[in-house]
Amino acid sequence: MIQRFIELGQGYSDLYELIEIAETNSHRLLHMLRFDTKIKDRVMSSLVVVLKPAEEGKFMPLYICREGIPQPEITPNQRYKLFEATANKLGKNIIPLEIKPSSTFQETELYFQYVIGLLRMNNFIPPLQ
């Protein structure tokens, strides 16, 4: 099985695409996640939609809007409220995780590998088969 992040952006207009992906793939929706991280002196969030693997090819996409939304408990914002409303509508809880910022890594791909490792270790996504 291939598990791969697909980055949409930082959560501005691309947040609407992330919400659309969750709604149109509600039959495959596995998790809705929020990654909180500290960047300089601000706590930012990444929003993630995890879909179950496709029947053919066993590809498991993790769509992400990376580190562009202020953490809602510190700075309430409309973008997070839209994501939260979508989760409620689809019967999902948003799972918060505190992780390292992507700037800690030399390459974005290394960051994504780190996060996939965390998600596997915590049983949010299945291990490699």
Protein Blocks (a to p, Z undefined) as FASTA:
>chain_A
ZZddddfbeopmmmmmmmmmmmmmmmmombdcdddddehjaccddddddddddfehpiac
ddddehkaccfklmgcfklmmmmmmmmmnopacdddddddfklpmbfklmmmmmmmmmmm
nopaccdZZ
